[in-house]
């Protein structure tokens, strides 16, 4: 299947889990297409901004909890792969910032725990989040070879390049909660387009539209231009993508064939 219907659900998260759950249900009911793949924002479950570590931990769940069950049912109802986001409890007393991919049957296909934490601009995600210890391994799901990264990791080209070279990626799914600030909206756009262009892959960013965040979710073509973008408020972004464009981009711009890992061995470990 060369063509896929891709949907980004741009929700606006608050501290209230139940209100956020209602928003997710409402947005998913507004999907007009028959999607193949749906991606949701980081902090979908709740916005942890300003909350104490123990409050975040108590509100987190596990993969058998209400949020996971809701996302599983949504995938089954839509007949689509759904990349959901949630906070998972860990044994360290901190949470894992996790993206979970559900198949069309509602089963879990993969779990990614964010590895590069947002300790920048005066924010300290590591104060309540336990980092993951491995990158997402690309997998085939709903007609595409899927890669995953989360928010701040857009600033780390290595996260994307490693996946692109590990079996290839047609489409990167990126849940994000991109904080507002001077130049931040432009940075989100530039980084998303760069990651698509340098890996000749589609990139779909689901960006939270809550009070603290910029929204502006986007779907980017393998040549690095924006195909569709959402406004700063809650939105359902729907876009058909043609996976044959990935092959066209790689034939014209064979950057992945031109990578020379032997020259990068000087990088500190």
Secondary structure, 3 states (H helix, E strand, C coil): CCEEEEEEEECCCCCCHHHHHHHHHHHHHCCCCCCCEEEECCCCCCCCCCCCHHHHHHHCECCCCHHHHHHHHHHHHHCCEEEEEEEEECCCCCEEEEEEEECCCCCEEEEEECCCCCCCCCCCHHHCECCCCCCCCCEEECCEEEEEEEHHHHHCHHHHHHHHHCCCCCEEEEEECCECCCCHHHHHHHHHHHHHHHHCCEEEEEECCCCCECCCCEEECCCCCEEEECCCCCEEEEEEEECHHHHHHHHHCCHHHHCCHHHHCCCCC
